[in-house]
Amino acid sequence: MKSQEEFKFSNSVVLVPVAFTLLIWLVFWVEIRFRVNFTVFGIFPQKLSGLRGVIFSPFIHSGITHLYHNTIPLFVLTAGLFYFYRQMAWKILILGIILSGLLTWGIGRPAYHIGISGLIYVLVSFLFFKGIITKHFRLIALSLLVIFLYGSMIWYVLPIKDGVSWEGHLSGLIVGFVFAFIFKKDIPKPSKYHWEQPSYNEADDPFLKHFDADGNFVESQPEPETVLPEKSENNSQGLTINYIFKKSDD
């Protein structure tokens, strides 16, 4: 378990989301510029040649609307992944693409399935469930933010809209959920305050010493009394106190 100092900004938090975003837009630009259609490189379920789509389909989109709707979630979720889970981020991305693609190939309808939304559902599912499982306050906050921004996406794992690969969405959701339980290492652990440590003793806490027996706060603590030794009957000289006076120059 790492400390919460793991939550540090790095170049990958920006560079990786930018690279992914530029790549899918570049592929779409090539299709428009050279009048080609890469749809045939998508996932075609239960067909051997359709397995190539496991790798290629995330970077292929049917149109500008499809591409635009995937761009912002891809950027935001990938940035969140690399900021909070950078030790395992690449594993989540690569395995998420492959496993969600294979599952889509296994359960999908006989049609070409394209788009990076499968990976987006992997990220949404993983970030949400992992934060809940770890019980880390920052990761739970991330989970709530993810569900607030993209919670409505849950409906698209059902066949409610024609032309949408709900099988790809469902596959991504399942894979992300499984990842949340499989990837357990390198999860940041929140730092404990000194009063949460096993060795903490309330009697030694300088702050608590400012409270009296009734629970009232005392701004300044009384100085400890100095007890002078009593004159001993056997000491004929007793206690001698010397006073030194300095004359004024006036």
C-alpha positions in Angstrom: 0.0 0.0 0.0 1.3 3.4 -1.0 0.8 6.6 1.0 -1.5 9.3 -0.3 1.6 11.1 -1.6 1.0 8.9 -4.7 -1.6 11.5 -5.7 0.9 13.7 -7.6 0.6 15.4 -11.0 2.7 13.9 -13.7 3.1 14.5 -17.5 1.1 11.3 -18.2 -2.0 12.8 -16.7 -2.2 15.2 -19.7 -0.1 13.6 -22.4 -1.8 10.2 -22.5 -5.4 11.6 -22.7 -4.2 14.1 -25.4 -2.5 11.3 -27.3 -5.6 9.1 -27.3 -7.8 11.9 -28.3 -5.6 13.0 -31.2 -5.3 9.4 -32.4 -9.0 8.8 -32.7 -9.4 12.2 -34.4 -6.5 11.5 -36.7 -8.1 8.2 -37.8 -11.3 9.9 -38.5 -9.5 12.7 -40.5 -7.8 10.0 -42.6 -11.2 8.5 -43.4 -12.6 11.9 -44.5 -9.5 13.1 -46.3 -8.9 10.0 -48.4 -12.5 8.8 -48.6 -12.0 5.4 -47.0 -14.2 3.5 -44.6 -12.5 1.7 -41.7 -15.7 0.2 -40.4 -14.7 -3.2 -41.8 -11.9 -3.2 -39.3 -14.3 -3.2 -36.4 -15.3 -6.2 -34.2 -17.5 -8.7 -36.0 -18.7 -11.2 -33.4 -18.3 -14.9 -33.8 -16.3 -14.3 -37.0 -12.5 -15.1 -37.0 -11.7 -12.1 -39.2 -13.7 -10.0 -36.8 -11.1 -10.5 -34.1 -8.9 -7.8 -35.6 -11.4 -5.3 -34.4 -10.4 -6.0 -30.8 -7.4 -3.9 -31.5 -8.6 -1.5 -34.3 -12.3 -0.9 -33.4 -11.6 1.6 -30.5 -10.1 4.1 -32.9 -12.8 3.9 -35.5 -16.0 6.0 -35.3 -19.1 6.2 -37.5 -19.3 10.0 -37.7 -18.4 13.3 -36.1 -21.3 13.0 -33.6 -20.1 9.6 -32.4 -16.5 10.9 -32.2 -17.4 14.0 -30.3 -19.5 12.2 -27.7 -16.6 9.9 -26.9 -13.8 12.5 -26.9 -14.6 14.4 -23.7 -15.3 11.3 -21.5 -12.2 9.6 -22.9 -10.0 12.6 -21.9 -11.5 13.2 -18.5 -11.6 9.5 -17.4 -8.1 8.8 -18.7 -6.7 11.8 -16.9 -8.4 10.6 -13.7 -7.0 7.1 -14.1 -3.4 8.3 -14.5 -3.6 10.8 -11.7 -5.1 8.5 -9.1 -4.0 5.0 -10.3 -0.9 5.7 -12.4 0.9 2.6 -11.2 -1.7 0.4 -12.9 -3.1 2.8 -15.5 -1.5 1.2 -18.5 -2.6 -2.2 -17.5 -6.2 -0.9 -17.2 -6.0 0.7 -20.6 -4.4 -2.1 -22.6 -6.2 -5.0 -20.9 -9.4 -3.0 -20.9 -9.3 -2.6 -24.7 -8.5 -6.3 -25.3 -10.8 -7.9 -22.8 -13.8 -5.7 -23.5 -13.2 -6.3 -27.2 -13.0 -10.1 -26.8 -16.2 -10.1 -24.7 -18.0 -8.0 -27.3 -16.8 -10.4 -30.0 -18.3 -13.3 -27.9 -21.7 -11.8 -27.1 -22.3 -9.2 -29.8 -24.8 -9.2 -32.6 -23.5 -10.1 -36.1 -22.6 -6.6 -37.1 -19.5 -4.3 -37.0 -18.9 -2.8 -33.5 -16.8 0.3 -33.5 -15.8 3.1 -31.2 -13.9 3.7 -28.0 -17.0 3.7 -25.8 -16.2 0.1 -24.7 -13.0 1.5 -23.0 -14.9 4.4 -21.6 -17.3 2.0 -19.9 -14.3 0.1 -18.5 -12.9 3.4 -17.0 -16.3 4.5 -15.6 -16.9 1.1 -14.0 -13.3 0.7 -12.7 -13.1 4.3 -11.2 -16.5 4.0 -9.5 -16.2 0.6 -8.0 -12.5 0.8 -7.1 -13.1 4.0 -5.1 -15.9 2.4 -3.2 -13.9 -0.7 -2.4 -10.8 1.1 -1.2 -12.7 3.4 1.2 -10.2 6.1 0.6 -11.9 9.5 0.9 -10.3 10.9 -2.2 -11.1 7.9 -4.3 -14.7 7.8 -3.0 -15.0 11.5 -4.1 -13.7 10.5 -7.5 -16.3 7.7 -7.6 -19.1 10.1 -6.8 -17.8 12.6 -9.4 -17.7 9.9 -12.1 -21.2 8.7 -11.3 -22.4 12.3 -11.3 -20.9 13.1 -14.7 -21.5 9.8 -16.5 -24.1 7.9 -14.4 -26.7 8.2 -17.1 -24.5 6.0 -19.4 -25.8 3.0 -17.5 -28.9 2.9 -19.6 -26.9 2.3 -22.8 -25.8 -1.1 -21.6 -29.3 -2.1 -22.5 -30.7 -2.4 -26.1 -32.7 0.8 -25.9 -31.3 2.5 -29.0 -30.8 1.2 -32.5 -27.3 1.5 -34.0 -25.7 1.5 -30.5 -23.4 -1.3 -29.5 -24.9 -2.0 -26.1 -22.9 -5.3 -26.1 -19.7 -3.3 -26.2 -20.9 -1.0 -23.4 -22.0 -4.0 -21.3 -18.6 -5.7 -21.9 -16.7 -2.6 -20.8 -18.9 -2.3 -17.6 -18.2 -6.0 -16.7 -14.5 -5.8 -17.4 -14.1 -2.6 -15.3 -16.0 -4.1 -12.4 -13.8 -7.2 -12.4 -10.6 -5.0 -12.6 -11.8 -3.2 -9.5 -11.4 -6.4 -7.5 -8.4 -7.9 -9.3 -6.0 -4.9 -9.2 -5.3 -4.5 -5.5 -1.7 -3.5 -5.3 -0.3 0.1 -5.3 -3.6 1.6 -4.0 -2.8 4.8 -2.1 -3.5 4.6 1.6 -4.7 7.7 3.5 -2.2 9.1 6.0 -3.2 8.8 9.7 -3.2 11.8 12.0 -1.1 11.4 15.2 -4.2 10.8 17.3 -5.0 7.8 15.1 -1.7 6.1 15.8 -1.7 3.1 18.2 0.9 4.8 20.4 -1.2 8.0 20.9 -1.7 9.0 24.6 -4.3 11.7 25.4 -2.5 12.7 28.5 0.5 13.8 26.5 -1.4 15.8 23.9 -0.4 19.5 24.3 -3.7 20.6 22.8 -5.9 18.5 25.2 -4.0 19.9 28.1 -5.7 23.3 27.4 -9.1 21.8 28.6 -10.0 21.7 32.3 -11.8 18.9 34.1 -15.2 20.4 33.0 -14.2 20.5 29.3 -13.7 24.3 29.2 -11.0 25.6 27.0 -8.2 27.4 28.9 -6.2 29.7 26.7 -3.0 29.6 28.7 -2.0 26.9 31.2 -0.9 28.0 34.7 2.8 27.9 35.3 3.8 25.1 37.7 4.3 26.3 41.2 7.9 26.4 42.5 8.1 24.8 45.9 11.0 26.0 48.0 12.5 23.5 50.3 11.4 24.0 53.9 13.9 25.1 56.5 15.4 22.1 58.2 15.5 22.1 62.0 18.9 20.6 61.8 20.2 23.3 59.5 21.1 26.3 61.7 21.8 28.5 58.7 18.5 27.9 57.1 17.8 29.3 53.6 19.9 32.3 52.5 18.6 34.7 49.9 20.9 37.3 48.4 19.6 40.5 46.9 21.8 42.5 44.5 20.9 46.2 44.0 22.3 48.2 41.1 22.5 51.9 41.6 21.1 54.2 38.9 23.5 56.4 36.9 21.3 59.5 37.6 
